[in-house]
Amino acid sequence: MSYFDKDFNKFFKELAANNHKDWFDENRSRYKKIVKEPFENFVGDLIVKLSQHDPSLKGLDPKKTIFRINRDIRFSKDKSPYKLNRSAAISKNGKKDRAGAGMYIQLGPEMVAFAGGAYEMYTEQLSQLRNYIATNQKAFRKAIESDEFVSHYGEIKGEENKRLPNKELTQAAEKEPLIYKKQMYYWTELKSELVHSDKLMSSAIEHFKAAKPVREFLRKALT
C-alpha cells in the first residue's frame, strides 16, 4: 500500500521556490489533501505496527509525534516560514522527548530519513549514559556493532566534548571513545522515491527493528 503519490514531493519542490505565506495559503487545501492527511494516516498506522515490537508505543497519539510544518525562525537568518519535508518523532513521550530512543522519520523530495537515539540530553541524562557505557562497555559494543544495526545505520553519530568531567570517565574513554559524545544518535538517508513506494512502511519497520539493540541499551542507560 502506498500512502503518498508523487504530488507529495512535487508540493515541496514547488514550496521551495515559493516559500512564503501567500503561496502556502493559496495551496493550503492541496497541502491538506496530499501532504498533511496522508502523513497523519501513515504515522498513525506506523505507530500501531511499531507497537507490536515496542509495547511502550501502544496508544500513542500520532498528533503528539508529528512536527509542525512551520519553521522556528526567531533566531535564524533564514526567514523562510515553512519546512520542506514532513517529520515525526515516535517515542513513548512523543516529539518533545529528544532522548527517548524511539524512531524519527522524515519524508521529502531530498530524502527519506530514518533515525533514532538520544539526540538531546539533559546534563543528568548525559552523565547517566556515560557512566552506564563505562561500566557496560562490552554490551555497548555488542549493540552498536550488531550486523543489522551496522548494515542499516553504519555507526553512532553526534557531537563530542573535548574533555570529560572526571578522571574515571576519561580512563574509560581510553577504551571506549564514544563516551566523549554528548549526543548519541543514528541516522540513515534513502532515496526520496521511497516516499511514494508501497515499500515505505515495510522499510520503516525494518529500520526500527534493526536499531533494537542500540535502542534498548540507551533506554536501560537512561531509565
C-alpha positions as CSV (number, residue, x, y, z in Angstrom):
1,M,0.0,0.0,0.0
2,S,1.3,3.4,-0.9
3,Y,0.3,6.3,1.4
4,F,1.6,9.1,-0.9
5,D,1.6,9.8,-4.6
6,K,4.2,11.8,-6.5
7,D,2.4,15.0,-5.7
8,F,3.7,14.8,-2.2
9,N,7.3,15.5,-3.2
10,K,6.1,17.8,-6.0
11,F,4.3,20.0,-3.5
12,F,7.6,20.6,-1.5
13,K,9.6,21.2,-4.7
14,E,7.1,24.0,-5.5
15,L,7.1,25.3,-2.0
16,A,10.9,25.5,-2.1
17,A,10.5,28.1,-4.9
18,N,7.6,29.8,-3.3
19,N,8.3,29.7,0.4
20,H,6.0,32.4,1.7
21,K,2.6,32.7,3.3
22,D,0.7,33.9,0.3
23,W,1.6,30.9,-1.8
24,F,1.0,28.5,1.1
25,D,-2.4,30.0,1.8
26,E,-3.3,29.6,-1.9
27,N,-2.3,25.9,-1.8
28,R,-3.5,25.1,1.7
29,S,-6.3,22.8,0.6
30,R,-3.8,21.0,-1.6
31,Y,-1.4,20.7,1.3
32,K,-4.1,19.2,3.5
33,K,-5.1,16.7,0.9
34,I,-1.8,15.4,-0.5
35,V,0.6,16.0,2.4
36,K,-1.0,16.6,5.8
37,E,-3.7,14.0,6.0
38,P,-1.8,11.2,4.3
39,F,1.2,11.8,6.6
40,E,-1.0,11.7,9.6
41,N,-2.5,8.4,8.4
42,F,0.9,7.0,7.7
43,V,2.3,7.9,11.1
44,G,-0.8,6.5,12.8
45,D,-0.5,3.2,11.1
46,L,3.2,3.1,11.7
47,I,2.7,3.6,15.4
48,V,0.3,0.7,15.5
49,K,2.8,-1.6,13.7
50,L,5.8,-0.5,15.7
51,S,3.9,-1.0,19.0
52,Q,3.9,-4.7,18.1
53,H,7.6,-4.6,18.6
54,D,7.7,-2.0,21.3
55,P,4.7,-2.1,23.7
56,S,5.6,1.3,25.1
57,L,4.2,2.9,21.9
58,K,0.7,1.4,22.3
59,G,-2.0,4.1,22.4
60,L,0.4,6.8,21.4
61,D,-1.4,9.8,19.8
62,P,0.1,10.5,16.3
63,K,-0.5,14.2,16.8
64,K,2.0,14.1,19.7
65,T,4.7,12.8,17.4
66,I,4.3,15.0,14.3
67,F,6.3,18.2,14.0
68,R,4.8,21.4,12.6
69,I,5.5,22.4,9.1
70,N,6.2,25.9,10.3
71,R,9.9,26.7,10.9
72,D,11.1,28.4,14.1
73,I,12.6,31.5,12.5
74,R,13.1,33.5,15.7
75,F,16.9,33.0,15.8
76,S,17.5,32.1,12.2
77,K,18.9,34.2,9.4
78,D,16.7,32.2,7.0
79,K,13.2,33.6,7.4
80,S,11.5,31.1,5.1
81,P,8.4,30.2,7.1
82,Y,7.9,26.5,6.1
83,K,9.9,23.3,6.2
84,L,10.4,21.4,3.0
85,N,9.5,18.0,4.5
86,R,7.3,16.3,7.0
87,S,8.7,14.6,10.1
88,A,7.7,12.8,13.3
89,A,9.5,11.5,16.4
90,I,7.8,8.3,17.6
91,S,8.7,7.6,21.2
92,K,6.7,6.9,24.4
93,N,6.5,10.6,25.2
94,G,6.3,11.9,21.6
95,K,8.2,14.5,19.8
96,K,9.2,16.5,23.0
97,D,11.3,13.7,24.2
98,R,14.7,14.1,22.4
99,A,16.4,11.4,24.4
100,G,13.6,8.8,24.2
101,A,15.5,6.4,21.8
102,G,12.4,6.0,19.6
103,M,12.2,6.5,15.9
104,Y,12.5,9.7,13.9
105,I,11.2,9.7,10.3
106,Q,11.5,12.5,7.7
107,L,9.9,12.4,4.2
108,G,10.6,14.9,1.5
109,P,12.0,15.4,-2.0
110,E,15.6,15.4,-0.8
111,M,15.4,12.1,1.0
112,V,13.7,9.7,3.3
113,A,15.4,9.6,6.6
114,F,15.1,7.1,9.5
115,A,16.9,7.8,12.8
116,G,16.8,7.3,16.5
117,G,18.8,7.5,19.7
118,A,19.5,10.2,22.3
119,Y,19.7,13.4,20.3
120,E,19.4,15.9,23.1
121,M,20.0,15.0,26.7
122,Y,19.9,17.0,29.9
123,T,23.2,17.1,31.8
124,E,22.0,14.5,34.3
125,Q,20.9,12.2,31.4
126,L,24.3,12.5,29.6
127,S,26.1,11.8,32.8
128,Q,23.9,8.7,33.4
129,L,24.5,7.4,29.9
130,R,28.3,7.9,30.0
131,N,28.6,6.1,33.3
132,Y,26.4,3.3,32.1
133,I,28.5,2.8,29.0
134,A,31.7,3.0,31.1
135,T,30.5,0.1,33.2
136,N,28.9,-1.9,30.3
137,Q,31.4,-1.4,27.5
138,K,31.1,-5.0,26.1
139,A,27.3,-4.7,25.9
140,F,27.5,-1.3,24.3
141,R,29.9,-2.6,21.7
142,K,27.8,-5.6,21.0
143,A,24.8,-3.4,20.4
144,I,26.4,-0.8,18.1
145,E,28.3,-3.5,16.2
146,S,25.4,-5.8,15.6
147,D,25.1,-6.8,12.0
148,E,21.6,-5.4,11.4
149,F,22.4,-2.0,13.0
150,V,25.6,-1.6,11.1
151,S,24.1,-2.5,7.8
152,H,21.2,-0.1,8.2
153,Y,22.8,2.8,10.1
154,G,26.6,2.4,10.0
155,E,27.6,4.0,13.2
156,I,26.7,6.2,16.2
157,K,26.7,9.9,15.4
158,G,26.8,13.0,17.5
159,E,28.8,16.0,18.6
160,E,31.6,15.4,21.2
161,N,33.1,17.2,24.2
162,K,36.8,17.7,24.2
163,R,37.0,16.9,27.9
164,L,35.1,14.7,30.3
165,P,34.0,15.8,33.7
166,N,36.1,13.3,35.8
167,K,39.1,11.0,35.8
168,E,37.1,7.8,35.8
169,L,35.2,8.6,32.6
170,T,38.4,9.8,31.0
171,Q,40.1,6.5,31.7
172,A,37.0,4.6,30.5
173,A,37.1,6.6,27.3
174,E,40.5,5.3,26.5
175,K,38.8,2.0,25.8
176,E,35.5,3.4,24.6
177,P,36.0,6.8,22.8
178,L,32.3,7.2,22.1
179,I,31.9,8.3,25.8
180,Y,33.1,11.7,24.6
181,K,29.9,12.1,22.6
182,K,27.3,14.5,24.1
183,Q,24.8,13.1,21.6
184,M,24.3,9.5,20.6
185,Y,22.0,9.0,17.6
186,Y,21.9,7.0,14.4
187,W,20.7,8.3,11.0
188,T,20.3,6.9,7.5
189,E,19.1,8.5,4.3
190,L,17.3,6.7,1.5
191,K,16.2,7.9,-2.0
192,S,13.2,10.2,-2.0
193,E,11.3,7.9,-4.4
194,L,10.6,5.7,-1.4
195,V,8.0,8.3,-0.3
196,H,5.5,7.1,-2.9
197,S,6.6,3.5,-2.9
198,D,4.5,0.7,-1.4
199,K,7.6,-0.4,0.4
200,L,7.8,2.7,2.6
201,M,6.0,1.1,5.6
202,S,8.0,-2.1,5.5
203,S,11.2,-0.2,5.2
204,A,10.4,1.9,8.2
205,I,9.6,-1.2,10.2
206,E,12.8,-2.9,9.0
207,H,14.9,0.1,10.2
208,F,13.1,0.2,13.5
209,K,13.8,-3.5,14.2
210,A,17.5,-3.1,13.0
211,A,18.0,-0.5,15.7
212,K,16.6,-2.6,18.6
213,P,19.9,-3.5,20.3
214,V,21.0,0.2,20.4
215,R,17.6,1.5,21.3
216,E,17.3,-1.0,24.2
217,F,20.8,-0.2,25.5
218,L,20.1,3.5,25.5
219,R,16.8,3.0,27.3
220,K,18.3,0.9,30.0
221,A,21.0,3.5,30.5
222,L,18.6,6.4,30.7
223,T,16.0,4.7,32.9
